[in-house]
Amino acid sequence: MTASLIEVSAHSTSQFQRELELAFPLNASPDREVRLRLFKQLHAHYVAYMAGPDEFGSIPRLNADAEISAIESAWLRWEDAQVDEGTLPKTGLEFREWFLTTADQHTQPEFCRYLAEEATLEEIALFFMGEELVDSKFDDLMAMVQIGTQGHTKLTIAENYWDEMGEGDIERVHTRMFEHSARYMRAHLEKAGVDHSSLDVPEAYENASMLLMYGIHRHLNPRALGAMGVLEQSASPRFQAMVDGCNRLGVPEDVIDYQRIHVHVDADHGAEWFEGVFVPLVDRSPELLREISLGILTRVRVANGYYREIWDAMRGLR
């Protein structure tokens, strides 16, 4: 390598390191513009990794991209620093009450009331576009967290996955139902001339990338189980609010089917996940309990930030 190329490489490395420090500072507020750029890079990598078999030639190799690995490490370090470890449960016995209390903080009651009673169709459609980053990949995430589990844990996740698969009915596969609803909402926004750029915020990509990172990296599986569990436990009120809001605004029944089915499915999944996934695992070791609990708390923190931003973007349409 020539001297000039070495200088360029050193400058690029230095610049990238500075971006990491700006996006994930431990003692300052993150730079939102840089944080958004890095999360979009991370999200694009994860989506490419989860591509279908026909795109095998372009699927990235895990841990082969130095920048992706550096972003993940800086982000995980930053997220863990946000957690007060003194609040984590120390035993499986403490976990039950702690989990239910924590999940309850994730239900967003004021946001749900707004969806049900006040939001315009444009606002609900915009929210739907934000949810697309996670919901469109949820069946793959459910399949990925099943890897390596055993016994009741595997059976519980398998049953949830079967629900995601529409119990064998192709038209009832949840991601297929979601895309049907998303096409309606996307067309409505286009017809109304609504710009999606208000969704281009770091919180949206952070929310989506967190579950993808947890699911893709096997060593983060306990965190994935925790994050998926608190999501299932707390999602039903938001789905009910979407159903109520869409009914109020005259949205066609077939467009609301995805939300309607999840009001009850996720309520069942939340209870099943606690008994079938968490209960068999949380007493195995303090280290495993800690990892599951970190996944729960991080999901709640990240999602709360996402819902605050998405609500601001929705109200900005008025």
BAZA-738490 format. One record per residue (C-alpha): x negated, y negated, z; residue in three letters. Coordinates in steps of 0.001 Angstrom, whole numbers. Each point is the difference from the previous one (the first is absolute). Layout:
REC       X       Y       Z  aa
REC       X       Y       Z ALA
...
% end
This chain:
REC       X       Y       Z  aa
REC       0       0       0 MET
REC   -1375   -3405    -951 THR
REC    -514   -2764    2559 ALA
REC    2911   -1996   -1425 SER
REC    2380    2968     258 LEU
REC   -1108     640    3566 ILE
REC     755   -3625     857 GLU
REC    3460     223   -1593 VAL
REC     730    3242    1863 SER
REC   -1138   -1486    3320 ALA
REC    2137   -3074    -585 HIS
REC    3046    2147    -818 SER
REC    -523    2104    3118 THR
REC    -403   -3105    2145 SER
REC    3109   -1599   -1504 GLN
REC    2070    3166     552 PHE
REC   -1183     268    3609 GLN
REC    1066   -3596     533 ARG
REC    3445     825   -1396 GLU
REC     323    2897    2447 LEU
REC    -878   -2307    2884 GLU
REC    2565   -2561   -1164 LEU
REC    2749    2571    -475 ALA
REC    -572    1948    3224 PHE
REC   -1585   -2338    2577 PRO
REC      21    1251    3551 LEU
REC      69   -3461    1614 ASN
REC    1821   -2238   -2482 ALA
REC    3040    -166   -2244 SER
REC    -326    1995   -3238 PRO
REC    -345   -1797   -3333 ASP
REC    3333     881   -1622 ARG
REC   -1160    -459   -3588 GLU
REC   -3011    2268     407 VAL
REC    2007    2495    2055 ARG
REC    2643     204   -2727 LEU
REC   -2638     594   -2682 ARG
REC   -1631    2825    1963 LEU
REC    3306    1661     880 PHE
REC    1096    -110   -3648 LYS
REC   -3304    1653    -952 GLN
REC     556    2650    2662 LEU
REC    3625     583    -979 HIS
REC    -854     371   -3694 ALA
REC   -2631    2607     939 HIS
REC    2503    2021    2062 TYR
REC    2701    -132   -2676 VAL
REC   -2539    1149   -2603 ALA
REC   -1085    2831    2297 TYR
REC    3608    1223     290 MET
REC     637     -29   -3756 ALA
REC    1579    2984   -1754 GLY
REC   -1814    2860   -1737 PRO
REC     193   -1627   -3435 ASP
REC   -2225   -2800    1305 GLU
REC   -2653    2301    1447 PHE
REC   -2802   -1695   -1918 GLY
REC     511   -3343    1723 SER
REC     553    1226    3575 ILE
REC   -2785   -1435    2214 PRO
REC   -2159    2251    2159 ARG
REC     316    -480    3738 LEU
REC   -2918   -1754    1708 ASN
REC   -1723    -659   -3329 ALA
REC     781   -3721     -43 ASP
REC   -2221   -1862    2441 ALA
REC    2235   -3089      64 GLU
REC    3142    2022     766 ILE
REC   -1784    1803    2841 SER
REC   -1249   -3314    1389 ALA
REC    3490   -1559    -126 ILE
REC    1488    3017    1780 GLU
REC   -2653     -45    2725 SER
REC     350   -3743     609 ALA
REC    3798     246      38 TRP
REC     121    2965    2387 LEU
REC   -2439   -1743    2338 ARG
REC    2127   -3165    -120 TRP
REC    3266    1883     614 GLU
REC   -1400    1918    2962 ASP
REC   -1170   -3300    1498 ALA
REC    3614   -1235     -19 GLN
REC    1077    2811    2331 VAL
REC     -98    -329    3771 ASP
REC   -1036    3559     816 GLU
REC    1186    -474    3554 GLY
REC    3572     145   -1326 THR
REC    -426    3432   -1609 LEU
REC    1576    3033    1704 PRO
REC   -2492    2169    1856 LYS
REC    2027    3229      84 THR
REC    2629    1765   -2046 GLY
REC    2462    -642    2828 LEU
REC    -558   -3767    -296 GLU
REC     253     180   -3778 PHE
REC    3781     535    -284 ARG
REC    1103   -3214    1728 GLU
REC   -2900   -1949   -1523 TRP
REC     873    1139   -3526 PHE
REC    3722    -745     277 LEU
REC    -714   -3458    1418 THR
REC   -2572    -726   -2697 THR
REC    2274    1239   -2791 ALA
REC    2801   -2192    1308 ASP
REC   -2253   -3033    -526 GLN
REC    -212     973   -3673 HIS
REC    3719    -206    -847 THR
REC      30   -3746    -888 GLN
REC    3537    -766    1309 PRO
REC     117   -3646   -1143 GLU
REC   -1295     862   -3443 PHE
REC    2552    2810    -255 CYS
REC    2818   -2340    1006 ARG
REC   -1121   -2451   -2695 TYR
REC      -1    2737   -2655 LEU
REC    3457    1169    1005 ALA
REC    1709   -3358     493 GLU
REC   -1814   -2848   -1759 GLU
REC   -2455    1042   -2698 ALA
REC     846    -728   -3621 THR
REC    -298    2713   -2625 LEU
REC   -3176   -1659   -1295 GLU
REC   -1494     191    3496 GLU
REC     951    3657     432 ILE
REC   -1393     785   -3451 ALA
REC   -3274   -1718     901 LEU
REC    -209    2045    3198 PHE
REC     551    3122   -2074 PHE
REC   -2957    -890   -2197 MET
REC   -2166    -326    3099 GLY
REC    1132    3405    1246 GLU
REC    -906    1561   -3348 GLU
REC   -3696      11     934 LEU
REC     730    2604    2711 VAL
REC    3262    1734    -878 ASP
REC   -1031     931   -3535 SER
REC   -2820    2172    1428 LYS
REC    1699    1342    3112 PHE
REC     565    3566   -1178 ASP
REC   -3704     342    -865 ASP
REC    -931   -1393    3408 LEU
REC    2277    2534    1681 MET
REC   -1679    2810   -1937 ALA
REC   -3480   -1245     916 MET
REC     554    -183    3764 VAL
REC    1114    3632     -36 GLN
REC   -3472    1242   -1007 ILE
REC   -1822    1791    2811 GLY
REC    2942      76    2420 THR
REC    1358    3230    1457 GLN
REC    3063    1513    1629 GLY
REC    2887   -2261     994 HIS
REC   -1906   -3073   -1165 THR
REC    -324    1318   -3564 LYS
REC    3612    1229     -85 LEU
REC    1321   -3365    1206 THR
REC   -1922   -1922   -2646 ILE
REC     981    2589   -2636 ALA
REC    3683    -463     848 GLU
REC    -367   -3769    -296 ASN
REC   -1775     465   -3335 TYR
REC    2855    2213   -1224 TRP
REC    2375   -2843     830 ASP
REC   -2247   -2361   -1997 GLU
REC     329    2490   -2882 MET
REC    3789    -325      95 GLY
REC     253    3581    1266 GLU
REC    -809    1189   -3503 GLY
REC    2323   -2347   -1941 ASP
REC   -2125   -2049   -2398 ILE
REC    2507   -2850     -25 GLU
REC    -148    -220    3798 ARG
REC   -3801    -141     305 VAL
REC    -513   -3070    2158 HIS
REC   -2661   -1719   -2093 THR
REC    2193     527   -3075 ARG
REC    2970   -1546    1825 MET
REC   -2199   -2878    1145 PHE
REC   -1158    -733   -3551 GLU
REC    3627     -76   -1180 HIS
REC     772   -2637    2619 SER
REC   -3255   -1859    -718 ALA
REC     844    -320   -3719 ARG
REC    3299   -1670     896 TYR
REC   -1660   -2385    2458 MET
REC   -2858    -800   -2378 ARG
REC    2426    -773   -2840 ALA
REC    2020   -2254    2281 HIS
REC   -3091   -1995     965 LEU
REC   -1022    -354   -3642 GLU
REC    3483   -1151    -976 LYS
REC     -11   -2533    2841 ALA
REC   -3459   -1221   -1008 GLY
REC   -1520     841    3383 VAL
REC   -3801     160      97 ASP
REC   -1479    2967    1894 HIS
REC   -3211   -1847     865 SER
REC    1221    -791    3517 SER
REC    -569    3710     750 LEU
REC   -3681    -340    -885 ASP
REC   -1125    -295    3610 VAL
REC   -2596    2029    1917 PRO
REC    2604    1333    2441 GLU
REC    1897    1783   -2803 ALA
REC   -3081    1815   -1273 TYR
REC   -1279     672    3510 GLU
REC    3321    1632     884 ASN
REC    -130    2222   -3090 ALA
REC   -3731     748     135 SER
REC      60    1084    3632 MET
REC    2200    3036    -592 LEU
REC   -1905     854   -3182 LEU
REC   -3371    -181    1768 MET
REC    1253    2113    2905 TYR
REC    1472    2593   -2366 GLY
REC   -2923     243   -2407 ILE
REC   -2796     314    2581 HIS
REC     290    3280    1864 ARG
REC   -1814   -1249    3123 HIS
REC    2761   -2600     428 LEU
REC    2772    2620     -52 ASN
REC     984    -507    3684 PRO
REC     469   -3706    -673 ARG
REC    2071     856   -3069 ALA
REC    2240    2233    2105 LEU
REC     428   -2785    2552 GLY
REC     743   -2661   -2604 ALA
REC    2468    2193   -1901 MET
REC    1710     980    3236 GLY
REC     622   -3566    1174 VAL
REC    1150    -938   -3507 LEU
REC    2567    2817     -24 GLU
REC    1093    -806    3565 GLN
REC     668   -3680    -721 SER
REC    1147    -174   -3641 ALA
REC    3715     782     334 SER
REC    1107   -3481    1173 PRO
REC   -1702   -1623   -3010 ARG
REC    1643    2419   -2409 PHE
REC    3381    -630    1638 GLN
REC    -551   -3745    -320 ALA
REC    -809     430   -3694 MET
REC    3197    2029    -500 VAL
REC    2079   -2620    1826 ASP
REC   -1594   -2871   -1920 GLY
REC     394    1692   -3380 CYS
REC    3631     903     720 ASN
REC     659   -3610     994 ARG
REC   -1453   -1171   -3326 LEU
REC    1803    2527   -2203 GLY
REC   -3031    2057   -1043 VAL
REC    1090    3185   -1872 PRO
REC     315    3109    2145 GLU
REC   -2576    1996   -1956 ASP
REC   -2610   -2709     657 VAL
REC     551     274    3754 ILE
REC    -184    3812     149 ASP
REC   -3705     -17     885 TYR
REC     545   -2274    3001 GLN
REC    3174    1720    1102 ARG
REC   -1516    3474     107 ILE
REC   -2972   -1244    2032 HIS
REC    2146   -1458    2770 VAL
REC     671    3517    1262 HIS
REC   -2969    1886   -1472 VAL
REC   -2567   -2215    1707 ASP
REC    1867      96    3296 ALA
REC    -188    3806    -118 ASP
REC   -3613     -65   -1145 HIS
REC   -1028   -2282    2845 GLY
REC    1343    2395    2641 ALA
REC   -1374    3058   -1816 GLU
REC   -3420   -1608    -406 TRP
REC    -266    -719    3704 PHE
REC     857    3534    1072 GLU
REC   -1573    1909   -2870 GLY
REC   -3134   -2048    -738 VAL
REC    -909   -2094    3028 PHE
REC     928    2359    2837 VAL
REC   -2216    2883   -1253 PRO
REC   -2981   -2335    -513 LEU
REC    -183   -2685    2688 VAL
REC   -1090    2355    2796 ASP
REC   -2796    1665   -1966 ARG
REC   -2678   -2577     794 SER
REC    -358   -3613    1152 PRO
REC   -1810    -761   -3266 GLU
REC    2882    1273   -2146 LEU
REC    2545   -1863    2134 LEU
REC   -2025   -3193    -439 ARG
REC    -160     365   -3788 GLU
REC    3743     646    -329 ILE
REC     739   -2962    2259 SER
REC   -2332   -2278   -1976 LEU
REC    1842     944   -3177 GLY
REC    3293    -930    1630 ILE
REC   -1167   -3349    1370 LEU
REC   -1785    -963   -3196 THR
REC    3040     804   -2119 ARG
REC    2172   -2157    2271 VAL
REC   -2431   -2938     -73 ARG
REC    -531     132   -3748 VAL
REC    3683     456    -820 ALA
REC    1094   -2791    2341 ASN
REC   -2320   -2366   -1857 GLY
REC    1368    1235   -3317 TYR
REC    3624    -555    1010 TYR
REC    -762   -3533    1196 ARG
REC   -1568    -851   -3368 GLU
REC    2689    1676   -2084 ILE
REC    2722   -1799    1954 TRP
REC   -1706   -3332    -614 ASP
REC    -205     812   -3724 ALA
REC    3684     918     -83 MET
REC    1106   -3194    1696 ARG
REC   -2276   -1950   -2346 GLY
REC    2402     872   -2833 LEU
REC    2723   -2209    1498 ARG
% end
